Amino acid sequence: MKLVELQKKFAQALMAPLVPGGVPAPAAGFIKPNAHLTARERLEIYRRSYWYRLIDSMHEDFPGLRAVTGPRAFDQLIRAYLADCPSRSFTLRDLGSRLESWLRAHPEYAGRRLALALDMIRLEWAHIEAWDAKEERVLGPEDLLEPGPRLKIRLQPFVRLLALDYPVDKLRLSVNAGEHETASNLVLKKVRRRIGSAARMKPRRIYVAVHRLDFSIYYRRLSVEEFTLLSALRDGRTAGAALASCCRASRLPIDKLRARVEQCFATWAELGWFSK
């Protein structure tokens, strides 16, 4: 058997979904037994190590989703997802990239909390993207010497904009506090109560920017005016067109809207959200 064929067979056996009984006997035929383990047992050690690392990675990346569904349902959900959507990347960072679309196609794994779970997945995936997205050259005063309606301002790749129906940003922060090593049972009970209350809430649109600052991820609530303006800039529209969209979305008087936009631009520039 050529090396490339052996590598393919080993990879196929290694990535076979976890099922009771482990690796089928024929799949281990290319592995030699030793004095203590059969060929199947030797292969099973590597296979389980591989799958448990994938499962652990999903636990690390989606603690909010685990809190929403509960540990047992989350474990079933993740195992089913990984069986249907095996890793296609060299990095574990991309492992959950298809989780939202997969759960939409398999809503039974989230039960009555499907809408809340989907919002939490969107937030936690934006968290992952914001963490390692590149940072382009920050827009400086020299880039604004001749501002006008045709000016184009790019939104930094590490800024992610979300329109959500549930306050999953606050829930995720509560989950973080509950998972701390020193968290008390009282804190954990509060987290469960908050998640239960959120699941019973009527959907209400909120806007959140997930962004990176000084090697930390933050969730910043946005008004509809801020979200509309930033979304237009993100989509490549000129400053004039973005401001026009903001005016149409806002119910504020023009003088108050102007003051808010000026204040917001100053804050966003200070946070380093803009690039040329």
Secondary structure, 3 states (H helix, E strand, C coil): CCHHHHHHHHHHHHCCCCCCCCCCHHHHCCCCCCCCCCHHHHHHHHHHHHHHHHHHHHHHHCHHHHHHHCHHHHHHHHHHHHHHCCCCCCCHHHCCCCHHHHHHHCHHHCHHHHHHHHHHHHHHHHHHHHHHCCCCCECCHHHHCCCCCCCCCEECCCCEEEEECCCHHHHHHHHHHHCCCCCCHHHHHHHHHHHHHHHHCCCCCEEEEEEEECCEEEEEEECHHHHHHHHHHHCCCCHHHHHHHHHHHCCCCHHHHHHHHHHHHHHHHHHCCEEC
